[in-house]
Amino acid sequence: MKEPLSFESGRVVRSTQGRDRGRFFLVIENLGDGRVTVADGMTHRLANPKKKNIRHLHAKPNVVNWDTIRPEGGKVQDSDLRRALEACGFAVDHSLCEEG
């Protein structure tokens, strides 16, 4: 039987419920009690991550190492999250930011 994927920091997840259904996020922190904080660098930024119930997320097999996101050192930024999601093959939807 397959082991279920854990929701550790850096795991790529897809939202299955809520307004953000279908969007991909990175797990920032596991809060315990079945909740995690997630961010995508676009609608939910690192400064204000979204708290989600793990029952409303589908874990992907991809895990992003925080050291490889910003190899030159320094603080991880929202653009680094977007770049990491795109590198894993999960494009960030830019339609919310486009004008017109």
C-alpha positions in Angstrom: 0.0 0.0 0.0 1.3 3.5 -0.8 2.3 5.8 2.0 0.4 9.1 2.1 2.5 12.1 1.3 3.3 14.3 4.3 2.8 18.0 4.4 6.3 19.1 5.4 7.7 22.5 4.6 8.5 22.9 0.9 5.9 20.4 -0.3 4.0 21.4 -3.5 0.2 21.1 -2.9 -2.9 21.8 -5.0 -6.0 23.4 -3.3 -9.2 21.3 -3.8 -11.6 23.5 -1.9 -12.3 27.2 -1.6 -11.9 30.2 -3.8 -8.3 29.2 -4.6 -9.4 25.7 -5.9 -7.0 24.3 -8.5 -4.1 26.7 -7.6 -0.7 25.3 -6.6 1.1 26.4 -3.4 4.2 25.6 -1.4 3.7 24.6 2.2 5.4 27.1 4.4 4.8 25.6 7.8 2.9 22.7 9.3 0.9 24.1 12.2 -0.1 20.7 13.5 -3.8 19.8 14.3 -4.4 19.2 10.5 -3.6 22.7 9.3 -0.7 24.2 7.3 0.2 27.6 6.0 0.7 27.9 2.2 1.9 30.6 -0.1 2.3 31.0 -3.9 4.0 34.4 -4.1 1.1 35.8 -6.0 -2.2 35.9 -4.2 -0.9 34.6 -0.9 2.5 36.0 -0.2 5.1 35.0 2.4 4.2 38.0 4.6 0.6 36.8 4.9 0.4 33.1 4.1 -3.0 31.3 3.8 -3.9 28.8 6.6 -5.5 25.7 5.0 -6.9 22.5 6.4 -4.9 19.5 5.0 -8.2 17.8 4.0 -8.6 20.6 1.4 -5.2 20.1 -0.1 -3.8 17.4 -2.5 -0.1 16.8 -1.9 2.2 16.5 -4.9 5.4 14.3 -4.9 7.5 17.4 -5.4 9.4 18.9 -2.4 11.3 22.2 -2.8 14.5 22.5 -0.7 14.6 26.0 0.8 18.4 26.1 0.4 18.0 25.8 -3.4 15.4 28.4 -3.7 17.8 31.2 -2.9 21.3 29.7 -3.3 23.1 33.1 -3.0 21.7 33.5 0.6 19.4 36.1 2.0 15.7 36.1 2.7 13.4 34.1 0.5 11.1 36.3 -1.5 7.7 35.9 -3.3 9.4 35.9 -6.7 11.5 32.9 -5.5 8.4 31.0 -4.6 6.9 31.7 -8.1 10.1 30.6 -9.8 10.3 27.4 -7.7 6.7 26.4 -8.6 7.4 27.1 -12.3 10.6 25.0 -12.1 8.6 22.1 -10.7 6.2 22.4 -13.7 3.3 24.1 -11.8 2.7 27.4 -13.6 1.4 30.3 -11.5 -1.8 31.8 -12.9 -0.9 35.4 -13.7 -4.5 36.3 -14.9 -5.3 38.0 -11.6 -2.5 40.5 -12.1 -3.1 41.4 -15.7 -4.9 44.7 -16.4 -7.7 45.0 -18.9 
